[in-house]
Amino acid sequence: MRGLTILVVILTFISCQREPTEVDSPDLAYAVDTVMIETGDEILFLRYRLAGADISSDGKYLLNYNLDDHTIEKINLDELRLEEKLPFETEGPDGTGQHVNFIHKLKGDSIFIKSFGQSALFRENGGLVKQVDWRNAVDAKGLRYGDIPQNELAVDSGDLKVFGLHYNNENKEVFLDVLSVAENRVKRHDIDTQKSYQKFVLALEDPQARTFMDPYVYMTRENNLILISHQYSNEVFLFNSEGEFEQTIHYEPKMTPKRAKDLGGMNFSSNEQIQNEYRQLLEQVRFGPPVWDSDKQRYLRLSAKRIFSEQREEGSNLPEVREVTVYLSVFDAEFNLVAEAVIPELESESVRYFAMDGKLWVYQNFSDELGFLVLDF
């Protein structure tokens, strides 16, 4: 792999216990490489730091939607170059919608595109295959669904299933809804059994300055499973590709809390109070989503703590960050926590990362050029 080796660090992983067995992890040597994507004369769309991009199932391609010219940037990760740009229409019979939020690569040349207020299955040539009709689907009671989830993810396992996150801001609730496109039916799952969404919503009901800051809920496709995870609490909900619940993962990290201190029941009287509570959340822990390393049959997850200074730029809601400590958690294929380590080369857990070739690839923006820090351990 082309890249510049920065350093090799020997880390002693701490031992961790998950009943009924105790696992002592070995020392781990890791190297960090910096790799850059060659784009020729093209400028890649990095405004949202690849938040809506996807990786092909074989790990060969990164696909990123460019909102400026409405193309999909098809990046060859083996050759570290932009291979081609696939044009799409925003309106008309093959229209994606003006603002694309997420794309997901399915089998063959199929691509699922989620836009504001609509979603559909397309071919790589830009042709529409099928619109997804959430509004007219029916729920378990036979009632019309009548809504569109905020986030969506599609899985094609014969019968196209579309997974959606449905938010009820008034009640501070979030649910996972699974649409069977063939049956036109929606099944709902509770994904907040620990109140890891509800108890971390920061809301001010002042009609003159209403504020609603809710924690991010991750919905990702890894290892033929749909994973639901939370920003301030570390449990993970596993669903199979048919939309059936499998299990909830709980684990006890040693380097961070397993969840931040609950804010449920707090009444906020000002935006200043909300910002102070938000700062305290970030100082405790914030989790990224787990990703699957198919080469080494393990899950990897980043989390972080922050330390703030007392200095605050004019107009900023938070003081300047003085220090960020990023942690890597390693799990086996059954999601048993086997190791944890501090990764000083990383500056945030709140970036796009994925596993490929037995390594962890972490997004980096180098003066508006796409690159990655690649951890081999």
N, C-alpha and C positions, 0 to 999 in steps of 0.2 A: 504494500500500500504506500502510495506517495505521501510524504508528510515529513514534518520536522519534529523529531523527538525532543521534547522539552526536558523530561527528567524521568527517572525511575525511582519510585519510593517504596520502601518496605514498610508495610503496615501490619501491625498485629491486631487481628480482629478480636473483639471481645467475645467471650463465650456467652451464649444465650440459652435460656431454658424455655421449653414449650412442653407442658405436661403431655405424656409422662416421661419423656426422654430429655436428656441434656446433651447438647452438641457443642463440642469445643472446636472452633474453626482454626485452620492452619494459618501461618503467615501468608501474606499475599503480596507479590510484586506486581506493580502496574506501571505501564508507560502511557504517556499522554502525547498524542500526535495532533498537530494542527493540519487540517486538509482544507483546500479551497476548491470551489466549483468553477470550472472554466465555462464562460458564457459567451466568448467572442465579443461581438458588439452589442449584445442584448443586455438589458437591465432587468434583473429579476425583481419580482414583487415581494418585498420583505416588510411591508408596512405593519403587518400583524404577526411577524416573526414565525411564519409557517403554522399558525394556530389552526387554520382550516385545511391544511394539506394532509396527504395520506401516503402511505408506503404500499407498494404492490405486494401481494402475498408471497412472491418469491424473493422479496427484499431487494430487487434489482433497481427499482425506480422510485423516486420521490415525485409525486404529482402535486403541483401547487397552482391554484387559480389566481390569475393576474386580473385584478379588477380594473386596471387601467386600459388594457386592450382586449379584455375578455377572451383570453386564451388560457389553456392549461399548459404550464411549463413542465415538460417531461424530462426529469433529470436522471441521468444514468449514474447510479452510485458506484458501480464497478469501475467505470472510466472517469468518474468525477467531472462530468461535463453536462451542459444542457444539450440534450439530444435533438429535441424538436419542440415546437409550440403548436398546440392543437387549438384551432379557432372555434369559438362558439358564438351563437346568436343570443342576444338578451331578450328580444321580442319576436313575435310571429309564431308559427306552428312549431318551431324547434327552439323556442325561447327558454333560457334558463331563469329569467328574472334579472332585474337590474343589479341587485346586490347579493352575490353568492357568499354564503357563510361557511359551508363545509363541502368537501368532496370526499367520496370513498370509492376506492377501486374495487370492483367486483371481478367475477370470472371473465375470462376472455377479454374483449375490449369494452366491457360495460363499466360505466362510471355513474355513481349516484351523486346527484348534485342537490344540495339543500340551499335554497335562497330564502330571502325574507318573504314569508307568506306562501311558499310553495316548495315542492320537491318532486323530483322525477328521475327516471333512469334514462341515460343517454348512451350512445356509442361514442368511441373516440373520434369519429368523423363529424361529431356535432349533431347527429340525428337523434331525435326524440324516440325512445322506445315505449315508455309508459309513464303517465302522470300518476302520482300518489295522491289518493283522495281521502285524507283523514276525515274531513268534515262529514262525509256521508257514510262513514263506517259506523257500526253499531257496537255498543259495549256489552258487558255480560248481562245487563238487564234488558237488552234489546233497544236501548235508547240511542238516538243519533249522537255521535261523538261531538260534532259541531265545533271543532277547534283544530288548531295546528300546533304541535309541540314547538318549543323554542329551539331545541337541538334535536337532530335526527342522525341515525346511523342505519345503514342497510346491510342485510346479510342475505345472500342468494344461496339457499341450500335446497333448491328445487322449487319450493314455495317461497317467494320473496317475502322476507320479514323486514319491517322497518321499526326500529326502536326509537322512542322519543321521550324526552324529558318534559314533563308538564309541570308548570309552576303555578301555584295559587298564592299570589302575593298577599292577599287579604288575610289568609290564615297561616301564612309562612310555611307552606307545604310544598313538597316536590314528590312526584311519582314517576315511575318508569311505565310507559304505555307501549305495548307491543302490538303492531298492526300486521295481521295476516292479509296481504294484498289479495290473494286468491279468494279468501273467505269473506273479505270486507268486514272483519271483526277485530275489535281492540280488547286486549286483556291488560288490566292494571296491576302493578306491583308496588308495595310500600318499600321504598328504599331509604327511609329515614327512621328506622326502628329505634335508633339510638338518639334521635333528635339532633343529629350532627349537622343538619341544615337549619332547622327551626331555631335552635338555641344560639346560633351564631349570626342571625340576621340583625343588622344594626339599622333601626328604623326610627325616624322622627316624624310624628304626625302633624307637626305645625303646618297649617295651610299656607303660611307665608314662606315657608322654607322646608318643604317636605323632602325627607331623605330616606332612601331605601338602599342599603348596601348588604347584599346577600352573598354568602360564600359560594365558591364555584363548586359545581358537581361535575366530576369527570365521567364521561361515558366513552369507553374505548373498546376496541376489538383486538384481543390478544389470545393466541393459543386456541383458536376456535371457540373462544368464550367472549361474552360481553361482560366487561368489568365496570362496575359503578363504584366510585370512590369519592371521598370528601376532602375538602381543603384543610380543615382544622381537626379532623379525627381520622384515625388510620384504618378503620374497618373497610373491607372490600366485599361487595356483593357480586357473586358469580352467577351468570345466566348462560344456558346453552344457546346454540344458534337457532333453536326452535322457540326461544323466548320463555323457557321454563326455568324457574329458580333452582339453582344447584346447592349453594351454601353461602354462608357468611364467614369471612376470614377475620379472625381476631389474633393479634400478636402483641407482645410486650417488648417494645424497643428499650434499649439501655441508654442511648445517647440523647433521646428526646422524649418528651411526654407522649403517650399514645393519643392524647387529644388535648387541645387547649382548654382553659377553664371556661365552663359554660357561661353564656350571657343570658340564658333564658330567664324571663321574668323581669329583666331590667327595664326601667322606664327612662328614656333619654330626654333631657330637657333642652339640649342645645347641640349644634353640630360640633362644637369644640369637645363636648363630652364624647360624642361618637368617634371623633378622630383619636382621642386618647385611648378609647377602648380598642380601636383598630390597631393602634400602635402596640398595645399590650398583647394582642393576638399574634402579631408578627414576631414579637420578642419571644413568645413561647414556642411555637412550631407552626409550620405550614407544609403540607404534603403535596407532592406531585402524583401523577397516576403511575401505577405499576406497568412495566413493559415486559414482554416475553422474549427471552433469548433462546431461540430454537436450536442454535448450535450447541449450547452447553446446558440446555434443558433447565432453565432457571428464570425467575422473575427478578427484575431490578427496579428499584424505586428511589427517587430523590426526595429529600425533605430539607428544611432549613430553619435556622433561627437568625434573628437580626438584632443588632445593637444600634441604637440611634444616638446621635450627638444632641447637643442642646441648641445647635444652630438650625435655623429654618430660613430657606429662601423666601423672598417676598412672593406671596400668592400661593405658596405650597401648603398643602393640608398636613403634611408630616414633616418632622425634622429630617435633616440629612442622615442617611444611613452611614454609620461609622464602620460597621463590620457585618459581614454575612458569613455564617458557617453552614456549608452545605454537606449533607450526609448521604451516603449511599447505603441502602439496605438490600441484602441479597437473600432470596428465598429459593428453596428447591421447587421441583415441579408440583409438589402437593401444597405449596405455599407455606411451608415451615420456614421461619426466619432462621437463617444459618450464620449470618455475619452482618456487621455494621462497620462503617469507617467514615472518617472525615475526608472529604476530597477538596483540598485547599485550592486546586486549580480552577474550580467552578465558583461562579459568583452568584448564582441563583438557581433555585429549583423551578422557578416559574418561567421555563423556556421549553421549547419542543425538544424532546429526546426520544430515541428509539434504539433498539438493539439490532445489530446486524453483524454477521460473521463472528459471533462470540464477543463483540465489543459494544460498548455504549457510546452512541453518537449524540452529542449535545450541540444544539444550534448556537451559532455565533454570527454576529454581524460585524464584519471588518470593513468599516468605511463604506457601507452599503454594498459590500460584496459578500456573497453567501459562503460561509465556512462552517466547520464543525471541529469541536474538540472530541477526539476519539480516544476513549479509555480502554486499554487492553489489559486485562488482569486475570 
